[in-house]
Amino acid sequence: MTGAAHRSEHDLLGDRDVPADAYWGIHTLRATENFPVTGTPISAHPHLIDALAAVKEAAARANEELGLLEPRKAAAVVAACREIRDGELHDQFVVDVIQGGAGTSTNMNANEVVANRALELLGHAKGEYAHLHPNEDVNLGQSTNDVYPTAVKIATVFAVRGLLKAMAVLQDTFAAKAVEFRDVLKMGRTQLQDAVPMTLGQEFSAYAVMIEEDRGRLAEAVELIHEINLGATAIGTGLNAPAGYAESARRHLSDITGLPLVTAANLVEATQDCGAFVQMSGVLKRIAVKLSKSCNDLRLLSSGPRAGFGEINLPPVQAGSSIMPGKVNPVIPEVVNQVAFEVIGNDVTITMAAEAGQLQLNAFEPVILHALSQSITHLRAACLTLAERCVAGITANTEVLRAAVENSIGLVTALNPYIGYTAATDIAKEALATGRGVAELVLEKGLLPAERLEALLRPEVVAGSAAPAA
């Protein structure tokens, strides 16, 4: 000891003073000095910290089972890991999320925190590694190259569960609006031009279905994340891990996490391949693109309120201007748009990081973890925010919608089978030139009797949900 406030620790580069009350040690200290990049510690991703603790606990159990770690030490490591998984000591995971070394600094940080807490449980002071060592005991039979990817995958599975639930909330909210608006007639548009009539319910139902489809794709992608390489050690050959270790560690890790984890068939391949992360990111990008498109629609349909489309009203949630009194902006769809842009950018980052792997290892999984975690957690928050603070409170301007239908030349398409294409074209041209309504012109020219025209223009008929009466 160099004083009450510090303890001295040693590594291959020499001796350093570490704060006496810190659960992290010299390797973590050097990492904090070497990587002052984002200012965001790995503790910002709590799923990762929980996953690291689960991996260390599983390894301790396996090592005890194989007679490599004495029961007293194993029990202390297991107890320390369980405390971490219960939310304790997360503030001790201090290395930057973006770091060189393929995640070694994260693994060392975990080893040191677990070891020092286990030392306390054994009745020793932090740093008294002669009694229980971060590398020799906590990291026994492991390498960063199998610990870190395994922890990232477990963290991803649990994070995705939260996103799937949030997407279900948004899907249900859109679906409820589809039912509420099922009889509200409006004009559908293609290329921003009047197309044919539909209902507002049909429009909102499409948004619900898009989310439902993406939930299915996300559930498929996360299945690939259940394949782990724990037991591969440095490059996949299992060097320094005894026979039976990989299967024992996997079994204990599945028991701890409740996940149906499987050991990769080829650990050399699994240690260098980031394909599952690339696929997951691609699905997240798909979700982001479609969610952003839906928000673009909401902003467009609510534009105005008097000089734009003005077809729907988004719930006002805050003042929209520091200079224009009464202005309210579509801030919730706007923030979701921005999350989508971030996710799309993260997909590029993950793609490049996966491609940059060389030979038996990908050194860039820290940025993959950071980008993937951001995409998942931010999309989750965006879905819940959009559902609760926007979609749930949307109302329809029914008169504006109906007037647009009645005044649109697109209405003539619905009459095309009954008056013929040539007559319908003439009606469309005259309506466009004069500003008169399609129905008015059809009646004036005697192309259909009033009762028949009324039947054909019922909302359920022009929207395609019912056949016209004979």
JOQUISUL-V469658 format. One record per backbone hydrogen bond with DSSP energy under -0.5 kcal/mol. NH is the residue of the N-H (numbers start at 0). CO is the residue of the C=O. E is the energy in kcal/mol with one decimal. If there is no record, write none. Layout:
BEGIN
nh->[NH | NH]
co->[CO | CO]
e->[E | E]
END
This chain:
BEGIN
nh->[2 | 5 | 6 | 8 | 10 | 13 | 15 | 17 | 19 | 21 | 28 | 29 | 30 | 31 | 32 | 33 | 34 | 36 | 40 | 41 | 42 | 43 | 44 | 45 | 47 | 48 | 49 | 50 | 51 | 52 | 53 | 54 | 55 | 56 | 57 | 58 | 59 | 60 | 61 | 62 | 63 | 64 | 65 | 66 | 67 | 68 | 72 | 73 | 74 | 75 | 76 | 77 | 78 | 79 | 80 | 81 | 82 | 83 | 84 | 85 | 86 | 87 | 89 | 91 | 92 | 93 | 96 | 98 | 101 | 103 | 106 | 107 | 108 | 109 | 110 | 111 | 112 | 113 | 114 | 115 | 116 | 117 | 118 | 119 | 120 | 121 | 122 | 123 | 127 | 128 | 130 | 131 | 136 | 137 | 138 | 139 | 141 | 145 | 146 | 147 | 148 | 149 | 150 | 151 | 152 | 153 | 154 | 155 | 156 | 157 | 158 | 159 | 160 | 161 | 162 | 163 | 164 | 165 | 166 | 167 | 168 | 169 | 170 | 171 | 172 | 173 | 174 | 175 | 176 | 177 | 178 | 179 | 180 | 181 | 183 | 184 | 185 | 187 | 189 | 192 | 194 | 197 | 199 | 200 | 202 | 203 | 204 | 205 | 206 | 207 | 208 | 209 | 210 | 211 | 212 | 213 | 214 | 215 | 216 | 217 | 218 | 219 | 220 | 221 | 222 | 222 | 223 | 223 | 224 | 224 | 225 | 226 | 227 | 227 | 231 | 234 | 235 | 237 | 240 | 241 | 244 | 247 | 248 | 249 | 250 | 251 | 252 | 253 | 254 | 255 | 256 | 257 | 260 | 261 | 263 | 266 | 269 | 270 | 271 | 271 | 272 | 276 | 277 | 278 | 279 | 280 | 281 | 282 | 283 | 284 | 285 | 286 | 287 | 288 | 289 | 290 | 291 | 292 | 293 | 294 | 295 | 296 | 297 | 298 | 299 | 300 | 301 | 302 | 308 | 309 | 310 | 311 | 312 | 319 | 324 | 326 | 330 | 333 | 334 | 335 | 336 | 337 | 338 | 339 | 340 | 341 | 342 | 343 | 344 | 345 | 346 | 347 | 348 | 349 | 350 | 351 | 352 | 353 | 354 | 355 | 356 | 357 | 360 | 361 | 362 | 364 | 366 | 367 | 368 | 369 | 370 | 371 | 372 | 373 | 374 | 375 | 376 | 377 | 378 | 379 | 380 | 381 | 382 | 383 | 384 | 385 | 386 | 387 | 388 | 389 | 390 | 391 | 392 | 393 | 394 | 396 | 397 | 400 | 401 | 402 | 403 | 404 | 405 | 406 | 407 | 407 | 410 | 411 | 412 | 413 | 414 | 414 | 415 | 415 | 417 | 418 | 419 | 423 | 424 | 425 | 426 | 427 | 428 | 429 | 430 | 431 | 432 | 433 | 434 | 437 | 440 | 441 | 442 | 443 | 444 | 445 | 446 | 447 | 452 | 453 | 454 | 455 | 456 | 457 | 460 | 461 | 462 | 463 | 464 | 465]
co->[5 | 2 | 17 | 15 | 13 | 10 | 8 | 6 | 4 | 18 | 24 | 25 | 26 | 27 | 28 | 29 | 30 | 34 | 38 | 94 | 92 | 40 | 41 | 43 | 44 | 44 | 45 | 46 | 47 | 48 | 49 | 50 | 51 | 52 | 53 | 54 | 55 | 56 | 57 | 58 | 59 | 60 | 61 | 63 | 62 | 62 | 69 | 69 | 70 | 71 | 72 | 73 | 74 | 75 | 76 | 77 | 78 | 79 | 80 | 81 | 83 | 82 | 86 | 88 | 89 | 91 | 39 | 96 | 362 | 100 | 102 | 103 | 104 | 105 | 106 | 107 | 108 | 109 | 110 | 111 | 112 | 113 | 114 | 115 | 116 | 117 | 119 | 118 | 124 | 126 | 127 | 127 | 132 | 132 | 133 | 136 | 138 | 142 | 142 | 143 | 143 | 145 | 146 | 147 | 148 | 149 | 150 | 151 | 152 | 153 | 154 | 155 | 156 | 157 | 158 | 159 | 160 | 161 | 162 | 163 | 164 | 165 | 166 | 167 | 168 | 169 | 170 | 171 | 172 | 173 | 174 | 175 | 176 | 178 | 180 | 182 | 197 | 195 | 192 | 189 | 187 | 185 | 183 | 180 | 198 | 199 | 200 | 201 | 202 | 203 | 204 | 205 | 206 | 207 | 208 | 209 | 210 | 211 | 212 | 213 | 214 | 215 | 216 | 217 | 218 | 219 | 219 | 220 | 220 | 221 | 222 | 223 | 225 | 261 | 228 | 231 | 231 | 231 | 237 | 239 | 241 | 243 | 244 | 245 | 246 | 247 | 248 | 249 | 250 | 251 | 252 | 253 | 258 | 225 | 227 | 264 | 265 | 266 | 267 | 268 | 268 | 273 | 273 | 274 | 275 | 276 | 277 | 278 | 279 | 280 | 281 | 282 | 283 | 284 | 285 | 286 | 287 | 288 | 289 | 290 | 291 | 292 | 293 | 294 | 295 | 296 | 297 | 299 | 299 | 302 | 300 | 300 | 394 | 326 | 322 | 323 | 328 | 329 | 330 | 331 | 332 | 333 | 334 | 335 | 336 | 337 | 338 | 339 | 340 | 341 | 342 | 343 | 344 | 345 | 346 | 347 | 348 | 349 | 350 | 351 | 353 | 360 | 357 | 270 | 360 | 361 | 363 | 363 | 364 | 365 | 366 | 367 | 368 | 369 | 370 | 371 | 372 | 373 | 374 | 375 | 376 | 377 | 378 | 379 | 380 | 381 | 382 | 383 | 384 | 385 | 385 | 386 | 389 | 390 | 312 | 310 | 395 | 396 | 397 | 398 | 399 | 400 | 401 | 402 | 403 | 404 | 407 | 408 | 409 | 410 | 410 | 411 | 411 | 412 | 414 | 414 | 415 | 419 | 420 | 421 | 422 | 423 | 424 | 425 | 426 | 427 | 428 | 429 | 430 | 405 | 436 | 437 | 438 | 439 | 440 | 442 | 441 | 441 | 448 | 449 | 450 | 451 | 452 | 454 | 457 | 457 | 458 | 460 | 459 | 459]
e->[-0.6 | -1.1 | -2.7 | -2.7 | -2.6 | -1.4 | -2.5 | -3.2 | -2.5 | -1.7 | -2.3 | -2.3 | -1.7 | -2.3 | -1.5 | -2.2 | -2.2 | -1.9 | -0.6 | -2.0 | -1.2 | -2.2 | -2.1 | -0.6 | -1.3 | -1.4 | -2.5 | -2.1 | -2.7 | -2.2 | -2.1 | -2.4 | -2.4 | -2.3 | -2.5 | -2.5 | -2.1 | -2.4 | -2.5 | -2.9 | -2.3 | -2.5 | -2.0 | -1.4 | -3.1 | -1.2 | -0.6 | -2.4 | -2.6 | -1.5 | -2.5 | -2.8 | -2.4 | -2.3 | -2.5 | -2.2 | -1.9 | -1.9 | -2.5 | -1.1 | -1.9 | -2.5 | -0.6 | -1.9 | -1.7 | -1.2 | -2.3 | -0.6 | -1.0 | -1.6 | -2.4 | -3.0 | -2.3 | -2.2 | -2.8 | -2.7 | -2.3 | -2.6 | -2.5 | -2.6 | -2.1 | -2.5 | -2.6 | -1.8 | -2.1 | -1.4 | -1.6 | -3.0 | -1.8 | -2.0 | -1.8 | -0.6 | -1.8 | -1.9 | -1.0 | -0.9 | -2.0 | -1.7 | -2.7 | -2.4 | -0.5 | -1.2 | -2.6 | -2.7 | -2.2 | -2.2 | -2.7 | -2.3 | -2.4 | -2.0 | -2.2 | -2.7 | -1.6 | -1.2 | -1.7 | -2.9 | -1.8 | -2.0 | -2.7 | -1.8 | -1.8 | -2.1 | -2.8 | -2.5 | -1.9 | -2.5 | -2.6 | -2.2 | -1.7 | -2.1 | -1.7 | -2.3 | -2.4 | -1.4 | -1.5 | -0.9 | -2.8 | -2.6 | -2.0 | -2.0 | -2.7 | -2.6 | -3.0 | -1.8 | -1.6 | -2.2 | -2.3 | -1.7 | -1.1 | -1.7 | -2.4 | -2.3 | -1.7 | -2.2 | -2.6 | -1.9 | -2.2 | -1.6 | -1.8 | -2.4 | -2.3 | -1.7 | -2.2 | -2.2 | -0.7 | -0.7 | -0.7 | -0.9 | -0.5 | -0.7 | -1.3 | -1.2 | -0.6 | -2.9 | -2.3 | -0.5 | -1.5 | -2.3 | -2.2 | -0.5 | -2.1 | -2.1 | -3.3 | -2.3 | -2.5 | -2.3 | -2.5 | -2.6 | -1.8 | -2.4 | -2.5 | -2.3 | -2.1 | -2.2 | -2.7 | -0.5 | -2.4 | -1.7 | -0.8 | -0.8 | -1.7 | -0.6 | -1.8 | -2.5 | -2.3 | -2.6 | -2.2 | -2.0 | -2.2 | -2.4 | -2.1 | -2.5 | -2.5 | -2.9 | -2.2 | -2.5 | -2.5 | -2.1 | -2.1 | -2.0 | -2.4 | -2.0 | -2.1 | -2.3 | -2.2 | -3.3 | -1.6 | -1.2 | -0.6 | -2.0 | -2.1 | -1.4 | -2.9 | -3.0 | -0.8 | -1.6 | -2.1 | -1.9 | -2.0 | -1.9 | -2.5 | -1.8 | -1.9 | -2.3 | -2.2 | -2.0 | -2.5 | -2.4 | -2.1 | -2.7 | -1.9 | -1.3 | -2.0 | -2.9 | -2.4 | -2.6 | -2.5 | -2.4 | -2.1 | -1.5 | -1.1 | -1.8 | -1.8 | -0.7 | -0.6 | -0.6 | -0.6 | -1.3 | -3.1 | -2.3 | -2.5 | -2.9 | -2.8 | -2.2 | -2.4 | -2.4 | -2.7 | -2.7 | -2.0 | -2.0 | -2.1 | -2.5 | -2.6 | -2.1 | -2.5 | -2.8 | -2.3 | -2.8 | -2.6 | -0.9 | -2.7 | -2.0 | -1.3 | -1.5 | -1.9 | -2.7 | -1.3 | -2.2 | -2.7 | -2.5 | -1.9 | -1.7 | -2.7 | -1.8 | -0.5 | -1.1 | -1.3 | -1.6 | -1.3 | -1.0 | -0.6 | -0.8 | -0.8 | -0.7 | -1.7 | -1.8 | -1.8 | -2.3 | -2.4 | -2.1 | -2.4 | -2.4 | -2.5 | -2.3 | -2.8 | -2.3 | -2.1 | -2.5 | -2.3 | -0.6 | -1.8 | -2.5 | -2.2 | -2.2 | -2.2 | -1.2 | -2.1 | -0.7 | -2.6 | -2.5 | -2.0 | -2.3 | -1.6 | -1.0 | -1.0 | -2.5 | -1.9 | -1.6 | -1.5 | -1.4]
END
